[in-house]
Structure formats: structure tokens, C-alpha cells
Amino acid sequence: MKKISDYEWEIPKEKGMKVVGRIFASEKLLKDMKKDKTLEQVKNVAMLPGIVKASIAMPDAHQGYGFSIGGVAAFDVDTGIISPGGVGYDINCGVRVLVTDISVDEFMEKRKEVLHDFKRTIPSGVGRGNEKKLDEKELDEILVKGAEWAVEKGFGVREDLKNCEESGRIKNANPQDVSARAKARGKPQAGTLGAGNHFLEIQVVDEIFDEKVAKKFGLEKGKIVVMIHCGSRGLGHQVASDYIKLMEKEYGVKGLPDRELVNAPIKSELGKKYISAMNCAVNFAFCNRQLIMHSVREIFNRYFSCKAKLLYDVCHNVAKFEEHEVDGKKVELCVHRKGATRAFPGQPVIIPGSMGTSSYILVGTEKAMEVSFGSTAHGAGRVMSRSQAIRDLDVEAVKEMLSERDILIEAGSVKGIKEEAPQVYKDIDEVVRVSDKLGIGKLVSRLKPVGVVKG
């Protein structure tokens, strides 16, 4: 591996690699990547048909299914492939931030009651669903319309859609390409938080790094914001499982550096069907976060006289058709972002930390368009597996750590607290520092947690 700069490393082409590997990391973050198969996965992705420029790992990269989590790769639409492993099982796992005019002092007076209301009102946890199941017609409409469906039903305002990636609705989504099993899993789960690393977090704007951009984004020091992190729940997971099996059956895994990189040509019938089903799951996730945000607004209105505006909603796990420059020409590419965030110029970039650590708002840049297909990191990135966390961590010690930092938590299980403890993640401050120094996402503000809801 060749050092290009303080924050950029290159894996030269070798043994079947069609492009170089590109690692965005400091020395500290690179050490963590070397502890698992992250770099090997970067090399494996570089061997896939139709890949252009480079196989990229973001500063928070760690080992995932097929692609590293924090992996970005773009493919030629004529010769390239689409791979579920390059999107992830939780399709459009993403995050949105709601900006309010509530002061931190005002919130802290009612923190316990508000947090308890969030936990009681918004279903969360493995397999947890809403009391009201969607019928087939409603679900199909959501799979096509995304967050637009929720707004049409009164769960939000039109302005919300302007502040979502893809306006909360991605095109080319046909519900017929989603299996009955996936739909059955999705019907009770619209408007639900899920478990694992998903959360609803109340934060205070703790620091402003760029006054001009922060003002444009509506961020004011000392004011409360709410971060919602979740995805397409069981529906998206089932879409991934279904199409991995179909691709294995149709194309096999022979010749692949890793069977988890099973794929289909973008222009094949199966490739088109997966893209359509994936887009349905993307829309389900947009709608899911919109419904949760509507509940947040309603709860806040019970306790405060306040305004609550959506700053932005951004995807973390998705493959999208975008125009980028390659060899001096603008070309259409299929960009896989697996645990990575779009960072187009001027766009708000939301990078959550772990419970107990800060999160950050950045702004996308022209530099990101040049070097990372308009992408940056999506979070802190794990350094400890969930099984190790459950085995090694003491739940009371984690609670005490949160208490010392004046963070109140409402969690559904001891297991959930251990799995998502701050120490199982990389240093979020270092991740965003590298993004800022590279210029692929510039710092705007730091958000400090004061209350967390976990499944």
C-alpha cells in the first residue's frame, strides 16, 4: 500500500484488480482497518466487471458483507454490475435531522417525560411493528411514492420533501419486483425504529464551525435537534436475501474473489429487477423516517410551543445512477454507497456518532465530486463485533458512562445497550476530521446527545 498524502492511501492494481484501491484514512484509522478484512474487501471490489477509477474506502470503513461498510464503487452502466453486497441488507439505512427552536434549558426541564413519550409512542426493537398494519394497496403505494405518500396522508408538509435526498422518492420502483415475503415483513413496520445501531436521539447544537453555512442550515448553538437513524426494516432485508439467492442461481459465484460479491449485469433482466426492488425498499425507508418524524413533531408539540423543520434526510446504503466525470467526460455511472453518505456540493451531510459521543453536520463539496463520486463517511464505524460487546461489556458500566456525560437513555434491552456502547465504535471526531482535511465533507457543526431512544 502506497501513501499518497497524510489522509490518502493507494492499493496498486494486482492479481485481477481492474482499478486501484483508494483508502481515505489517518494513520490511526488505518490501524483499525488492518484488524479485519476491510483492505482485502477493497481489493476484491476492484476486481468486479465495469468498475471505474477506484474501489474506495471511507474513513469509517470496516468489514462488511462483500463490500466493506464504508465502501464506495462506481460502475459503467453498459459493462458494469449491480451487487446487493454493495448496497447492504438494510437498504436505505439512512438518517435525518429535525431542527427546532427549543433551547437546551427548556428541553432539559422536561427531558425524562419527553424521552419516555418517544419510547412509548414510536415502536422500536427487533421485529417490532405498528399496531396498524398497512394493507397491500397502501404498501404498494409507499413502495412507489416513498415519503411523498406520508405527506399526502397528512404526516408532514410538502417542504419536507424538498429536504430529502431524491425528494424522498426514487424513481423506477415497481412493487411487482418485491416478493410476497418481503411485503409481509414490511406491512406492520412503517413508522418503526428497529434495533441494532438504529436510534432516535435528542441532541443540542454544541459547536458551530462554519457560521455562514450553519445559518443557512438553520443550526443555532444551544438549540435542540432530533436525529432519526433507521432504514427499510424487514422489507429491505428480505429484498437483499431474495436477490442474493436469485443471482447465485442465475450467475453462480465461480470466478468471484468472494461469494458475497454475487452480482448481475446492470442491464440484465435480473439486474433491472433487483434495482427496481431495491428502489422500492429505498422508498419504504424514506416513508418510514417521515412517519417517525411526524410522531416526533406531535410529541414535541405536546410539551413545547415550537417550530421543527427538517434539515435533511440522506441515504447510507444504496446504489444510484448519477453523472460523474471520468477521464474528462461526464458519464452515467451506477454508484454503490455501502455505509457511505452522498456529499454533493452544498448538500447537508449528516454523520452520526455512537450513543454517548457527538454527531456532526458537514456540507458536501466539489472536491468530493472529483475524488469520491460525491461521497464521504456515514458514521463512526465499528471496531468491536456485537457478540464481543455482549460478552465483554458490563451494562451498568455503560449506563454509568452515559450518566456521567448527562445522557439519558431509554432502551429496549440490555443487549442493545451493550451492542451500541460508545467503546465499540471508532473515534467519530477523527473520522470527521479526516473528511474535513480531505475536503470531501467540510465541518459545519457538532451535536451533543442529551437523550437517546434505542430498540
KEKEFI-435396 format. One record per residue (C-alpha): residue in three letters; x, y, z. Coordinates in steps of 0.001 Angstrom, whole numbers, plus 524288, in hexadecimal, padded with zeros to 5 digits. Layout:
ALAXYZ ...
% end
This chain:
MET800008000080000 LYS8052C80D3A7FBD6 LYS80396819AA803CF ILE7FE97824BB7FB32 SER7FCAA82EF1805DB ASP7FA4282FAA8147E TYR7EC3682B048123D GLU7ECA88236E80575 TRP7F2318161380247 GLU7F28980DF87F5E3 ILE7F24B7FF4A7F3AA PRO7F8A77FD847E632 LYS7F2377F4E47DBF9 GLU7F6087E69B7DD93 LYS7F09E7D8D27DBB4 GLY7E43B7DBAE7D431 MET7E19E7E96B7D948 LYS7DBF67F1DF7CE6E VAL7DE227FE877D5EA VAL7E603802F77E1A0 GLY7E127802BB7EF88 ARG7DFE48100C7F5F0 ILE7DFA68115B804CA PHE7DBFC81E1680B6D ALA7E13781D148194E SER7EAC58224682345 GLU7F55D81975828D2 LYS7ECA88173C834A9 LEU7E0C68131882CA9 LEU7E8FF80AC88237F LYS7ED9E802AF82F21 ASP7DF7F7FF148320D MET7DD047FB64823D0 LYS7E8967F2138242F LYS7E2547EA8082F6F ASP7D7E07E48B826A2 LYS7D5D47E1E08181A THR7D2F77EFE1813F2 LEU7DECE7F16280B0E GLU7DCEB7E3D880542 GLN7CED77E76F8022A VAL7D3537F4017FB8A LYS7DC1F7EBC37F2C5 ASN7D14E7E1EE7F008 VAL7C7DA7EC987EBB1 ALA7D2757F1E47E296 MET7D1787E5027DB01 LEU7C3137E6687D76F PRO7BF047E8827C929 GLY7BD107F66E7C49A ILE7C2A07FD477D097 VAL7C86480AAD7CD98 LYS7D31E8131A7D3AD ALA7D4AF80C787E0E4 SER7CF06803CE7EB86 ILE7CDDE80D267F703 ALA7CD8680BCD805D6 MET7C8A68172980E08 PRO7CEF181B3081B0E ASP7C51C8130E822DB ALA7C6D1806AC81AAC HIS7C6397F94382106 GLN7C36A7EB5E81CA9 GLY7B5E87E8EC81722 TYR7AE757DF7680E77 GLY7B5D17DF2080173 PHE7B91C7ED9580134 SER7BF0E7F3E080D2C ILE7B5947FC7A814A7 GLY7BA94809B181078 GLY7BCF9804C0802A8 VAL7BA2F80C927F652 ALA7BB31807907E85C ALA7B5CF80C727DB67 PHE7B2EB803F77CF99 ASP7B153806A57C11F VAL7A2E08050E7BDE3 ASP7A5B27FCF37B1AA THR7B0587F3BC7B68A GLY7AE927F4827C535 ILE7A7427ECE17CF8B ILE79DCA7EF0F7DAAC SER7A0ED7E7E67E751 PRO798217E6C27F365 GLY7A4A37E5A27FB63 GLY7A80F7F34B7F6C1 VAL79B4E7F8AD7FC0C GLY799657F0D28086D TYR78E407E97180EB2 ASP7885C7F59F814E0 ILE7855C7FCA380822 ASN784DD80B6480A20 CYS788F080AA681810 GLY789F18195181963 VAL788C6824E88224D ARG7811F8319182342 VAL7824983D3B82C3C LEU7770D8458D8311B VAL77B148535A83548 THR7731C85A1F83FFB ASP772E786736846EB ILE7724E8609D85460 SER77D57864CE85D6A VAL7850285A4B86472 ASP7810385FE7871BE GLU772A985F5B86DF3 PHE7740E8515386944 MET77B9D84C7187519 GLU770758505787E29 LYS767BC8465987748 ARG7720383CF187222 LYS76DCB830D087986 GLU75F6E83208875E4 VAL762308352C8679E LEU76BC7829F18660E HIS762518207A86C53 ASP757A38253E86332 PHE76069822A785764 LYS7633C814CE85C0E ARG754FD8121285EFA THR74F9C817E885255 ILE7595B8138E847DF PRO75A89804AB846CC SER768AD8001584790 GLY770007F348848B0 VAL772767E6F5840CD GLY766427E3518391A ARG75E157EDA884015 GLY752ED7F2B4837DE ASN748227FCA98384D GLU73AD77F92483DC0 LYS735127FCFD8309D LYS739BB7F49882564 LEU739CF7FA27817AD ASP731647F34C80DB9 GLU7371F7EEB7800C3 LYS732917FAD27F956 GLU738238044A80359 LEU7451E7FD26803C4 ASP7465C7FD057F4F5 GLU743AA80BA67F4BD ILE74E8C80DDD7FEAF LEU757FF8058A7F6C7 VAL7559F80E947EB3C LYS753BD81BC47F1E8 GLY75C8981B227FDE0 ALA75BA1826C980710 GLU7524982D4A7FD79 TRP747DD8236080187 ALA749508276480FC4 VAL7483E835DE80CA8 GLU73C2D8337780442 LYS735F482C9280FF5 GLY738BA8381E818E0 PHE74521832E081F49 GLY74D7383EC381C31 VAL74DE884A6681301 ARG7522784C12804D4 GLU75E55853618092C ASP7632D846D880F97 LEU7649B8407A80236 LYS76D5F84B727FD45 ASN776C58483E80849 CYS77851839C68051F GLU781FC833157FC29 GLU77A5782FC87EFBA SER76F4B838297F56B GLY76BD382C3A7FD9D ARG767CB824537F1A5 ILE770E481CFE7E88A LYS76BD0819707DAFA ASN76B7980C2E7D441 ALA7651E804FD7DF9A ASN75B927FA377DBD7 PRO755137F31C7E753 GLN753587E7037DEAA ASP761FF7E4CE7E007 VAL760C67E3AC7EEEA SER75D917D61B7F42A ALA751667D2F17FBFD ARG75A2E7CF6180774 ALA760E97DCB48071F LYS753CA7E396806A0 ALA74E9B7DB89811F4 ARG75A457DFBC81A2C GLY758547EDF981661 LYS749B57EF51818A5 PRO74A597F11B8277C GLN757377F899827A9 ALA75494805F382193 GLY7575F8106782BC2 THR75FDB807918344A LEU76DBE80955838F1 GLY773757FBAC838FB ALA77F2C7F78784105 GLY78DEC7F5F583FE4 ASN7949F802CB83CDB HIS787B280996839EB PHE783A48145C84314 LEU77C12820AA845B5 GLU784DB82A7984C52 ILE78228837E38521A GLN78E2D8406A850AF VAL7927584E4E8534A VAL79A298566784979 ASP7A6BA856C585143 GLU7B05D85D6484816 ILE7AFDB864F683B4F PHE7BB99863EF83227 ASP7B60D86B4C82672 GLU7ACC88764D82A5D LYS7A85F8795E81C87 VAL7A49586B71818E2 ALA79EE1868B88265F LYS795E38746F824FC LYS791A986FB081795 PHE78EBF8623A81D79 GLY787278684B828DA LEU790CA8637A83318 GLU7922A86C0083F30 LYS79B068695784AB9 GLY79399864E8856CC LYS7876E8608C84F5A ILE781D0852C884F18 VAL7820B84A0C8430C VAL77D1183C2B84147 MET78460831DF83984 ILE77D038261183431 HIS7851B81A9382F7A CYS77E3380ECE82992 GLY77B748080581CB3 SER772817FEEA81538 ARG770FF7F51E82049 GLY76D6A7E71081CED LEU768BC7EA9F80F50 GLY776207EF4880AD7 HIS77CFA7E3DA81153 GLN7742B7DA4F80A2B VAL7764F7E11C7FD09 ALA784FC7DF6B7FEDC SER783937D112802CA ASP77A657CE207F771 TYR7831E7D3EA7ECFA ILE78FD27CE6E7F25A LYS789B97C0EA7F0C0 LEU784737C40C7E335 MET791A97C93A7DEAD GLU798CC7BD657E41C LYS78F697B49D7DCAD GLU790327BC647D000 TYR79E9C7BFEF7CF94 GLY7A5547B7BA7DA05 VAL7B1147BBE17E1E8 LYS7BBD77B5567DA0B GLY7C6BD7BEC17D6D5 LEU7C2F67C87A7E15D PRO7CD717CC4A7EB58 ASP7C2CC7CAFC7F5C1 ARG7B5977C4487F452 GLU7AF817CF927FBE4 LEU7B2227D8127EFE3 VAL7A8157D09F7E7E6 ASN7A2577D9E07DDD2 ALA79B047DB8F7D11B PRO79E0E7E40E7C547 ILE7973E7F1437C6B3 LYS790397EF807B9BD SER78C177E15D7BBF7 GLU77DE77DE427BF30 LEU781B27D9CC7CCCF GLY78A1E7E5C77CEDF LYS77EC67EE8F7CB01 LYS7757C7E74F7D406 TYR77EB87E8877DF9A ILE7806F7F71A7DD16 SER771A27F8A57DCC2 ALA76FB17F0C47E955 MET77AEA7F8007EFEF ASN7748E804EE7EC30 CYS767C9800417F23A ALA76F1F7FDBF7FEEF VAL775AD80B117FDCC ASN76838811567FCF3 PHE763308095280868 ALA76E8080E6D810AD PHE76C0881C8C80CA4 CYS75DCD81AF281099 ASN7619F8141F81D48 ARG76A2D81F7D821A6 GLN75FBA8295081D89 LEU7557782271825E4 ILE75EA0821F88319B MET761CB8306082FEF HIS75356833A582FC0 SER751E282CAF83CDF VAL75D728346C84228 ARG757058412F83E27 GLU74A2983D4F84482 ILE750F78399B85139 PHE758C78464585189 ASN74C5084E0784F58 ARG74691847BF85B98 TYR7519C84D0E863ED PHE756748595B85D20 SER751E08647C8549E CYS75BEC86276849E6 LYS75F888620383BA1 ALA765B6855888365E LYS76B458558A82896 LEU771C984A5982159 LEU77FEF84DCB81E6D TYR782898421E81584 ASP780C5833858138F VAL78BE082BD180D69 CYS78DCC81D7B80990 HIS798FC8151080E70 ASN796BC8082B80722 VAL792E0809AF7F8E6 ALA796F0808597EAA6 LYS7930A813D77E20B PHE7949F818687D40E GLU79C1E8252F7D3ED GLU7A45A82D387CA9A HIS7B2BF82E6A7CDF4 GLU7BF168325C7C6D3 VAL7C811827787C236 ASP7D40982A767B9D4 GLY7CF16838287B74D LYS7C17C833D67B2E2 LYS7B45E834197B9D8 VAL7AEFC8263C7BA04 GLU7A3B681F2B7C096 LEU7A827815A77CB01 CYS7A1C580C957D4D0 VAL7A7908111C7E1BD HIS7A71A8076E7ED01 ARG7A7D280DDA7FA72 LYS7A8688039C80518 GLY7A91280A8C81226 ALA7ACBB8173B80B67 THR7A5C882441809F0 ARG7A34582C4C7FDD3 ALA7AAB2839367FF0D PHE7A6E78414B7F32C PRO7AB1684FB27F365 GLY7A2FB857B37FCF8 GLN79B5E84BFB801F1 PRO79A12849B6810A1 VAL7A1CC83D9781493 ILE79D7F836C882110 ILE7A78F82E4E82822 PRO7A26682818834A0 GLY7AB52823C683F8B SER7A8498190084931 MET79F8881B47854F2 GLY7A8138226685E82 THR7B0228298A85441 SER7ADAC8355B84BC1 SER7A7CD8353F83E29 TYR7AB1583EF083368 ILE7A527846CE82870 LEU7AE278490781CD5 VAL7ABF684EC280F63 GLY7AF00848058027B THR7B98084D2C7F95C GLU7BE7E84DD77EB6D LYS7CA84846687F01E ALA7C1DD83AD77F39C MET7BCC183ABC7E5A6 GLU7CAC183A0E7E0B3 VAL7D04482F847E99A SER7C5518276F7EFBF PHE7B9A3827B57E682 GLY7B36C832017EF48 SER7B484829AD7FB97 THR7B9C782A158096C ALA7B8F68224281615 HIS7ABEF81E7B81C36 GLY7AF2F81CCC82A9D ALA7B917818128346E GLY7BAB080A1982F69 ARG7BBC27FE6683873 VAL7C8557F95983E75 MET7C1FC7EEE1846F0 SER7B8557E48E84265 ARG7AAEB7E3BC84894 SER7ADDD7D63784E26 GLN7BA677DB1D85482 ALA7B3547E6F585A0E ILE7A8D47DE4786026 ARG7B3507D551865B3 ASP7BCFD7DF6986AC6 LEU7B5957EBA086EC7 ASP7AE817EE4887B86 VAL7A1657F4D48796A GLU7A1E47FC5088638 ALA7AF31801E08829F VAL7A9BC806758757D LYS79E0A80CD087C3A GLU7A71F81361885F4 MET7AF78818AF87ACA LEU7A35881E8087462 SER79EBD8241888156 GLU7ABF282AA588392 ARG7AA388314687655 ASP79C598356087A2B ILE795FD82CD686FB9 LEU788F08269A872F2 ILE785ED819BF86C04 GLU779528124E8697D ALA77D03804DB8644A GLY775607F8908617B SER77FA17EEED86640 VAL78C827ECEE86D5D LYS791A87E6A0860ED GLY78EC07F2F485926 ILE796157FB9E862BD LYS7A2277F2E78627E GLU7A2367F162853A4 GLU7A1C7800108517A ALA7AA97804C785C77 PRO7B3998101185893 GLN7BFD9807C7859F1 VAL7BBCD7FE4984F1D TYR7BD678092384502 LYS7C8A18109A83EDC ASP7CBB881E708431A ILE7C1388268F83C38 ASP7C92F832FD83E3E GLU7D45D82CED83693 VAL7CB488283782BB5 VAL7C591835BF82952 ARG7D2E983C2882AC1 VAL7D80B833C881F9A SER7CC23836E581741 ASP7CE2184565819CF LYS7DCDA845058172E LEU7DAC383D8C80A7D GLY7D046847418068B ILE7C61B83CBD80375 GLY7BCEE8423680DE6 LYS7BFAB84ED281542 LEU7BC37850A582393 VAL7B07285926826C7 SER7AC168559A8349D ARG7AD6F84BE883FBF LEU7A17E8460B84657 LYS7A216840D785444 PRO798458367E858BB VAL78F8D839258647A GLY785BF82E2086293 VAL785D28213F85B1F VAL77B2E8178E8576F LYS78011809FF85346 GLY778717FDF284F42 
% end
